[in-house]
Amino acid sequence: MKQENLTLTLSNLVSESRNLDSMSLDQMSSLQIVRLMNDEDKKVPLAIERCLPQIALAVEKIAIAFQNGGRLIYIGAGTSGRLGVLDASECPPTFGVSSDIVRGIIAGGKQAICSPVEGAEDNQQAAIDDLQRISLSDSDVLVGIAASGRTPYVLSGLKYAKKCGAFTVAISSNPESAMAKIADVEITTLVGAEVLTGSSRLKSGTAQKLVLNMLTTASMVLIGKCYQNLMVDVQASNQKLVARAISIVMQATDCTEKVAELALEQANYHAKTAILMLLTGETYQRAVDLLKENQGNLQKTLQRE
C-alpha cells in the first residue's frame, strides 16, 4: 500500500483518532494524567460487554477444537502478538496442558517479543510460513489479534487459515475492519481513542488481554480443567505452586494440610487426582483410570461414582 493511502487509512481508524479529553495531556500534572487514564480504562470492560455473545461463541469453538485434538493459535504483531504469546505461555502451568495446545505466534519471531523487528508486521508471506511451520489444520482455531484490524501479517494469516479450513476469530478495536470481514467470528472492542494518540498498547491492548483471558480460561473450564472454581490441573513445578496445590486439595476436600501433602505425594503432585483419591477412597491408579474415562473432568467423575 502506498504511503499516502496508508496515511489516509490510518486517519480513518478509531484507534488512531485523537481523544478530545487528552488534548492538553502535555500540560497535565501526574495526578491528572493517571486520573484521565483510569477514567479511560473504565470504558474497556463496557466495550467488552457488548462483545460477550461473540466471545462465548469463540470459546465454544475452541473447546470443541481441544476435545477433537485441535489447538488454539494466536497470531499478531507488536503488542498484539506479545499478548498472544503471554496468554499462551500461561496455559501449561495453569491448566496442565502441553505447550502445543495453545500457541502464540508473533510477527518477527522470538526476537520480536522483546524488541521491534523492522517490517515484520507487513510481511504477508511470513505469516503463511509461520503457520505452515506448525502445520495449521482444519482441527485448529486461529485467533488474529490487531487493534487496527488491518495488519498485513495478521490478515494474511487469517486468509491462509480459511484456506486450511481452520475456524477463525478476529480481535480488533475498529468497526468493519478488514480482519472482521474475513473471520468466522468478529470480536470488535470499541474502546475509543487512546489517551496518547495511536498508542494501541493502552485501552486496545487492555481489551485484548481481557478477551484472551476469557478465551483460554472459559474454554479450559468447559473441557474440565477446573473443579468448582479451583485450578486442579495446576503444575506444581516450584515451591509456590506446590503450596498452591496443597491449598487446592485442602479446599476441595476439607482435609488438613498434612493429609493434602500425603495425597499429593501419592498422586505425583497432581491435585485433581489427589482430590479424587481423598473424596472416593480410590487408589492412585484407579483414580487415574476414572479421570481418563471421563476425559479428565473431575465433576463428572464424582457424579458417576
Buried (B, 14 or more C-beta within 10 A) or exposed (E): EEEEEEEEBBEEBBBBBEBEEBEEBEEEEEEEBEEBBEEBBEBBEEBBEEBEEBBEBBBBBBBBBBEEEBBBBBBBBBBBBBBBBBBBBBBBBBBBBEEEBBBBBBBBEEEBBEEEBEEBBBBBEBBBEBBEEEEBBEBBBBBBBBBBBBBBBBBBBBBBBBEBEBBBBBBBBBEEBBBBEBBBBBBBBBBBBBBBBBBBBBBBBBBBBBBBEBBBBBBBBBBBBBBEEBBBBBBBEEEEBBEBBBBBBBBBBEBEEEBBBBBBEBBEBBBBBBBBBBBBEBEBEEBBEBBEEBEBBBEBBBEEE
